Amino acid sequence: MKRADKSSATPDASLADDGEAYSHKGLTYPLGRKGPEPGELIRIADGVGWARLPVPWSLKHINVWLLDDGDGVAIVDTGLDIAPCREAWETLIAGPLAGRSVTRVICTHFHPDHIGLAGWLTRRFGVPLWMTREEWLFARMLTADVRDAPPEEAFVYWRAAGWDEKRIEAEATKGWGRFSSVVSPMPVSFVRVREGDTLRVGDRDWRVVIGSGHCPEHACLVEEAGGLMIAGDQVLPRITSNVSLSLSEPEADPLGDWLASIAKLKALADDLLVLPSHGEPFTGLHARLDALDEGHRGRLDALHAHLAEPRRAVDCFPILFGRKIDDNSLGLATGEAMAHLRRLEVEERAARETQGGVNWYRAVRGG
């Protein structure tokens, strides 16, 4: 789940008229708050176009980027495999992209709103998919993992977090493998991109910078000469990307990876125009990275204080989110709570004890 960030809240409408530049919380939005309408392509810079696709959640949209690539266009991120996204692509293909070929599809990471139509687009245009290996493998794994009931490990994970048996039973009735319901079949082959690679797309050289925490091997694309950064979900202007402890690797430290990635990205130029997957293009990269870092560290400190008495992951929601968690967001909230608790363990500020399959966490004195 991506959540509103108190350190960089959504600006009031009075700050700027739609389409007009404005600044807020250390960030400047040179194109204002108004994004592309369905089927519209906004030119960000020479050879770089911005389009939006609908998503059926509170996010409402995902931004996708169209990069001039010789006589054609390279697509960065794809939207979900749902009818409204396909219709939006059809409008773009028949309109702003009419008569142009697609040369390749590049995906920043494996989450469904980014990769959902990668297979559909690559097959339609007969072009390759470009992405990092870990993200491609995760997408292939999850689209193939469809079963009538959740695996036993899922029950262990939910019970450890403090879910009651009634909620576990309700979740089990949903089956397993909903990822594939919004992701078209993944290409069997792909072109791997790695940290430090340079992708020549048209007249621009995009350097691959890898981040982690939100997902295993997220690719950001940085074009230093033009001062541009396609950030995916690694840096968002007004919301914080979900950082969850996953069922796949329950002893990992995704929040530690996320904080390390923030530090790594601080080495990039502060004046880049950041092109995020959600929200509007902005400048002020370092201010945003600082806010993300401070936000998570502040929640870790608050959580550490909350663990003066033993707590389960579900007992930590009020400290981390400050709002009621409903059934639709319970899974993501659980993953994020467990990521923060795991980080406190790694920092030796918390200890875990398992009783009856339930994990209880308590603060470590002096931690």
C-alpha positions as CSV (number, residue, x, y, z in Angstrom):
1,M,0.0,0.0,0.0
2,K,1.2,3.5,-0.8
3,R,0.3,6.0,2.0
4,A,0.0,9.7,2.3
5,D,3.2,11.2,3.6
6,K,2.6,13.7,6.4
7,S,5.9,15.4,5.7
8,S,4.8,16.1,2.1
9,A,1.1,16.2,2.1
10,T,-1.1,16.8,-1.0
11,P,-1.0,20.5,-1.7
12,D,-4.1,22.6,-1.3
13,A,-5.8,23.6,-4.6
14,S,-5.2,27.2,-3.7
15,L,-1.5,26.8,-4.2
16,A,-1.7,26.8,-7.9
17,D,-4.1,26.6,-10.8
18,D,-4.0,23.4,-12.7
19,G,-1.2,23.4,-15.2
20,E,0.7,26.2,-13.5
21,A,4.0,25.7,-11.7
22,Y,4.0,25.7,-8.0
23,S,6.2,24.8,-5.0
24,H,5.4,23.0,-1.8
25,K,7.3,21.3,1.0
26,G,10.7,21.8,-0.8
27,L,9.4,20.4,-4.1
28,T,8.6,22.3,-7.3
29,Y,6.1,21.0,-9.8
30,P,6.9,22.8,-13.0
31,L,3.9,21.4,-14.8
32,G,1.4,22.0,-12.0
33,R,-1.1,19.6,-10.7
34,K,-2.8,18.8,-14.1
35,G,-1.8,15.6,-15.7
36,P,-2.7,14.2,-19.1
37,E,-6.3,13.4,-19.9
38,P,-7.1,9.8,-21.1
39,G,-5.6,9.4,-24.5
40,E,-3.5,12.6,-24.3
41,L,0.3,12.7,-24.5
42,I,2.1,15.7,-22.9
43,R,5.6,16.5,-24.1
44,I,7.9,16.7,-21.0
45,A,11.1,17.3,-23.1
46,D,12.3,16.6,-26.6
47,G,11.6,13.0,-27.3
48,V,9.9,12.4,-23.9
49,G,6.1,12.1,-23.6
50,W,3.9,11.6,-20.5
51,A,0.6,9.6,-20.6
52,R,-1.7,8.4,-17.8
53,L,-3.6,5.1,-17.4
54,P,-6.4,4.5,-14.9
55,V,-6.1,2.2,-11.9
56,P,-9.1,1.1,-9.8
57,W,-7.6,2.0,-6.4
58,S,-7.1,5.2,-4.4
59,L,-4.0,6.0,-6.6
60,K,-6.4,6.5,-9.5
61,H,-3.7,6.5,-12.2
62,I,-0.2,5.4,-13.2
63,N,2.1,7.5,-15.3
64,V,3.7,5.9,-18.3
65,W,6.5,7.4,-20.4
66,L,6.9,7.3,-24.2
67,L,10.5,7.9,-25.4
68,D,11.3,8.6,-29.0
69,D,13.5,5.8,-30.3
70,G,14.6,6.4,-33.8
71,D,11.5,6.2,-36.0
72,G,9.5,4.6,-33.2
73,V,8.8,4.9,-29.5
74,A,9.9,3.0,-26.4
75,I,7.3,2.5,-23.7
76,V,8.2,2.7,-20.0
77,D,5.7,0.9,-17.8
78,T,2.4,-0.4,-19.0
79,G,-0.6,-0.3,-16.6
80,L,-2.8,-3.2,-15.5
81,D,-4.3,-5.8,-17.7
82,I,-7.8,-4.5,-17.3
83,A,-10.2,-3.1,-19.9
84,P,-9.8,0.6,-19.0
85,C,-6.0,0.4,-19.4
86,R,-6.3,-1.4,-22.8
87,E,-8.8,1.1,-24.0
88,A,-6.5,4.0,-22.9
89,W,-3.7,2.4,-24.9
90,E,-5.9,1.9,-27.9
91,T,-6.7,5.7,-27.8
92,L,-3.0,6.6,-27.6
93,I,-2.1,4.2,-30.4
94,A,-4.8,5.5,-32.6
95,G,-4.1,9.2,-31.6
96,P,-0.8,10.6,-30.5
97,L,1.1,7.5,-31.5
98,A,-0.7,6.9,-34.9
99,G,1.7,5.7,-37.6
100,R,4.5,5.1,-35.1
101,S,6.1,1.8,-34.3
102,V,6.9,0.5,-30.8
103,T,10.5,-0.5,-30.5
104,R,10.6,-2.0,-27.0
105,V,8.8,-2.1,-23.7
106,I,10.8,-1.2,-20.5
107,C,9.4,-2.0,-17.1
108,T,10.8,-0.5,-13.9
109,H,9.6,-3.4,-11.7
110,F,7.2,-6.3,-11.4
111,H,4.2,-4.8,-9.7
112,P,1.0,-5.3,-11.7
113,D,0.3,-1.6,-12.5
114,H,3.8,-1.4,-14.0
115,I,4.0,-4.8,-15.8
116,G,0.3,-5.8,-16.3
117,L,0.2,-5.1,-20.1
118,A,3.9,-5.9,-20.9
119,G,3.1,-9.2,-22.4
120,W,0.1,-7.8,-24.4
121,L,2.2,-4.9,-25.8
122,T,5.3,-6.9,-26.6
123,R,3.2,-9.5,-28.5
124,R,1.1,-6.9,-30.3
125,F,4.2,-5.1,-31.6
126,G,6.6,-8.0,-31.8
127,V,9.2,-6.2,-29.6
128,P,11.3,-7.3,-26.6
129,L,10.7,-6.6,-22.9
130,W,13.6,-4.9,-21.1
131,M,13.8,-5.1,-17.3
132,T,16.0,-6.3,-14.4
133,R,16.3,-10.1,-13.9
134,E,14.9,-10.3,-10.4
135,E,11.8,-8.3,-11.4
136,W,11.2,-10.5,-14.4
137,L,11.7,-13.6,-12.4
138,F,9.2,-12.4,-9.7
139,A,6.6,-11.6,-12.4
140,R,7.1,-15.0,-14.1
141,M,6.8,-16.8,-10.7
142,L,3.7,-14.9,-9.6
143,T,1.8,-15.3,-12.9
144,A,2.4,-19.0,-12.8
145,D,1.6,-19.5,-9.1
146,V,-2.2,-20.0,-9.3
147,R,-3.9,-22.4,-7.0
148,D,-7.3,-23.0,-5.4
149,A,-6.0,-22.4,-1.8
150,P,-3.2,-20.4,-0.3
151,P,0.0,-22.3,0.5
152,E,0.7,-23.4,4.1
153,E,3.3,-20.7,4.4
154,A,0.7,-18.0,3.9
155,F,-1.3,-19.3,6.9
156,V,1.9,-19.3,9.0
157,Y,2.6,-15.7,7.9
158,W,-0.9,-14.4,8.7
159,R,-1.0,-16.2,12.0
160,A,2.4,-14.9,13.0
161,A,1.3,-11.3,12.3
162,G,-1.6,-11.7,14.7
163,W,-4.6,-12.3,12.3
164,D,-7.5,-14.1,14.0
165,E,-8.7,-17.4,12.6
166,K,-11.9,-15.9,11.2
167,R,-9.9,-13.4,9.1
168,I,-7.5,-16.1,8.0
169,E,-10.5,-18.3,6.9
170,A,-12.0,-15.4,5.0
171,E,-8.7,-14.8,3.2
172,A,-8.3,-18.5,2.3
173,T,-11.7,-18.5,0.4
174,K,-10.2,-16.0,-2.1
175,G,-7.8,-18.7,-3.5
176,W,-4.3,-17.8,-4.5
177,G,-2.8,-16.2,-7.5
178,R,-4.8,-13.0,-8.0
179,F,-1.6,-11.4,-9.5
180,S,-2.3,-13.2,-12.8
181,S,-5.8,-11.8,-13.0
182,V,-4.4,-8.3,-13.8
183,V,-1.2,-9.3,-15.6
184,S,-1.1,-10.6,-19.1
185,P,1.1,-13.7,-19.7
186,M,4.7,-12.6,-19.3
187,P,7.1,-13.0,-22.2
188,V,9.3,-16.1,-21.9
189,S,12.4,-14.1,-22.9
190,F,13.6,-10.6,-22.0
191,V,16.5,-8.3,-22.3
192,R,18.2,-7.8,-18.9
193,V,19.2,-4.4,-17.6
194,R,21.7,-4.0,-14.8
195,E,23.0,-1.3,-12.5
196,G,25.1,1.1,-14.4
197,D,23.9,0.0,-17.9
198,T,23.4,2.8,-20.4
199,L,20.3,2.5,-22.6
200,R,20.5,4.4,-25.8
201,V,17.0,5.4,-26.6
202,G,16.7,7.8,-29.5
203,D,19.1,10.7,-28.9
204,R,19.3,10.2,-25.1
205,D,21.4,8.0,-22.9
206,W,19.6,6.7,-19.9
207,R,21.7,5.2,-17.1
208,V,20.2,2.4,-15.0
209,V,20.2,3.1,-11.2
210,I,18.8,0.2,-9.1
211,G,16.8,0.7,-5.9
212,S,15.4,-1.9,-3.5
213,G,13.0,-2.2,-0.6
214,H,9.7,-1.5,-2.4
215,C,10.7,-4.5,-4.7
216,P,13.9,-6.5,-5.1
217,E,15.6,-4.8,-8.1
218,H,13.7,-1.6,-9.2
219,A,15.2,0.1,-12.2
220,C,15.3,3.9,-12.3
221,L,16.5,5.6,-15.5
222,V,18.6,8.7,-15.3
223,E,19.4,11.0,-18.2
224,E,22.0,13.3,-16.8
225,A,22.5,15.4,-20.0
226,G,18.9,16.4,-20.1
227,G,18.4,16.4,-16.3
228,L,15.7,13.7,-16.2
229,M,14.9,10.8,-14.0
230,I,12.2,8.1,-14.6
231,A,11.8,7.1,-11.0
232,G,9.0,4.5,-11.1
233,D,7.8,3.9,-7.5
234,Q,11.3,4.5,-6.0
235,V,10.7,8.2,-5.4
236,L,7.1,9.5,-5.3
237,P,6.3,13.2,-4.5
238,R,3.4,13.0,-2.1
239,I,2.9,9.4,-1.0
240,T,5.2,6.8,0.4
241,S,5.7,3.5,-1.5
242,N,4.8,0.3,0.4
243,V,7.8,-1.5,1.9
244,S,6.7,-4.9,3.0
245,L,8.2,-8.0,4.5
246,S,7.1,-10.6,1.9
247,L,6.0,-14.2,2.3
248,S,8.7,-15.2,-0.2
249,E,11.6,-14.0,2.1
250,P,10.3,-13.6,5.7
251,E,13.8,-13.0,7.2
252,A,14.7,-10.3,4.8
253,D,15.2,-6.6,5.7
254,P,13.3,-4.6,3.0
255,L,13.2,-1.4,5.1
256,G,16.9,-1.6,5.5
257,D,17.2,-2.0,1.7
258,W,14.9,1.0,1.2
259,L,16.8,3.2,3.5
260,A,20.1,2.2,1.9
261,S,18.6,3.0,-1.5
262,I,17.5,6.5,-0.3
263,A,21.1,7.1,0.7
264,K,22.4,5.8,-2.7
265,L,20.0,8.1,-4.7
266,K,21.2,11.1,-2.8
267,A,24.4,10.8,-5.0
268,L,22.3,11.9,-8.0
269,A,22.0,15.6,-8.9
270,D,19.4,17.4,-6.9
271,D,18.1,19.4,-9.9
272,L,16.8,16.4,-11.9
273,L,13.3,16.6,-13.1
274,V,11.8,13.5,-11.5
275,L,9.2,11.6,-13.5
276,P,7.3,9.5,-10.9
277,S,4.8,6.7,-11.5
278,H,2.1,8.4,-9.4
279,G,1.7,12.2,-9.0
280,E,3.3,14.9,-11.1
281,P,6.8,15.6,-12.3
282,F,8.8,17.5,-9.8
283,T,12.2,18.9,-8.8
284,G,13.7,18.7,-5.3
285,L,15.0,15.1,-5.3
286,H,17.1,15.5,-2.2
287,A,14.4,17.2,-0.2
288,R,12.0,14.3,-1.1
289,L,14.6,11.7,-0.2
290,D,15.2,13.3,3.1
291,A,11.5,13.4,3.9
292,L,11.2,9.7,3.1
293,D,14.1,8.8,5.2
294,E,13.0,10.9,8.1
295,G,9.5,9.6,7.9
296,H,10.5,6.0,8.2
297,R,13.1,6.7,10.9
298,G,10.4,8.6,12.9
299,R,8.0,5.7,12.6
300,L,10.7,3.3,13.7
301,D,11.3,5.4,16.8
302,A,7.6,5.6,17.6
303,L,7.3,1.9,17.1
304,H,10.2,1.2,19.4
305,A,8.4,3.2,22.1
306,H,5.2,1.3,21.4
307,L,7.0,-2.0,22.1
308,A,7.5,-1.2,25.8
309,E,4.9,-3.9,26.1
310,P,4.9,-7.0,23.8
311,R,3.0,-6.4,20.6
312,R,1.9,-8.3,17.5
313,A,2.2,-6.8,14.0
314,V,-1.5,-6.0,13.9
315,D,-1.1,-4.1,17.2
316,C,1.3,-1.7,15.5
317,F,-1.1,-0.3,12.8
318,P,-2.2,2.8,14.8
319,I,1.5,3.8,15.2
320,L,2.4,3.3,11.6
321,F,-0.7,4.4,9.7
322,G,-2.8,6.6,12.0
323,R,-6.0,5.4,10.5
324,K,-8.3,2.3,10.5
325,I,-7.1,-0.5,8.3
326,D,-9.9,-2.2,6.5
327,D,-10.0,-5.6,4.9
328,N,-8.9,-4.2,1.5
329,S,-5.6,-2.9,2.9
330,L,-5.0,-5.4,5.6
331,G,-2.5,-7.5,3.6
332,L,-0.3,-4.6,2.6
333,A,-0.5,-3.0,6.1
334,T,0.6,-6.3,7.6
335,G,3.6,-6.5,5.3
336,E,4.6,-3.0,6.1
337,A,4.2,-3.4,9.9
338,M,6.3,-6.6,9.7
339,A,9.0,-4.8,7.7
340,H,9.3,-2.1,10.4
341,L,9.4,-4.7,13.1
342,R,12.0,-6.7,11.3
343,R,14.1,-3.5,10.9
344,L,14.0,-3.0,14.6
345,E,15.2,-6.5,15.1
346,V,18.1,-6.0,12.7
347,E,19.0,-2.8,14.5
348,E,18.9,-4.8,17.8
349,R,16.2,-2.5,19.1
350,A,13.5,-5.2,19.3
351,A,13.3,-8.9,20.1
352,R,10.8,-11.5,18.7
353,E,9.2,-14.4,20.6
354,T,6.8,-16.8,19.0
355,Q,4.0,-18.2,21.1
356,G,1.4,-20.5,19.5
357,G,2.5,-19.4,16.1
358,V,2.1,-15.7,16.9
359,N,5.1,-13.4,16.8
360,W,5.3,-11.0,19.8
361,Y,7.8,-8.1,19.7
362,R,9.2,-6.2,22.6
363,A,11.7,-3.3,22.7
364,V,15.2,-4.1,23.7
365,R,16.5,-1.8,26.5
366,G,19.2,0.6,25.3
367,G,18.2,-0.1,21.7
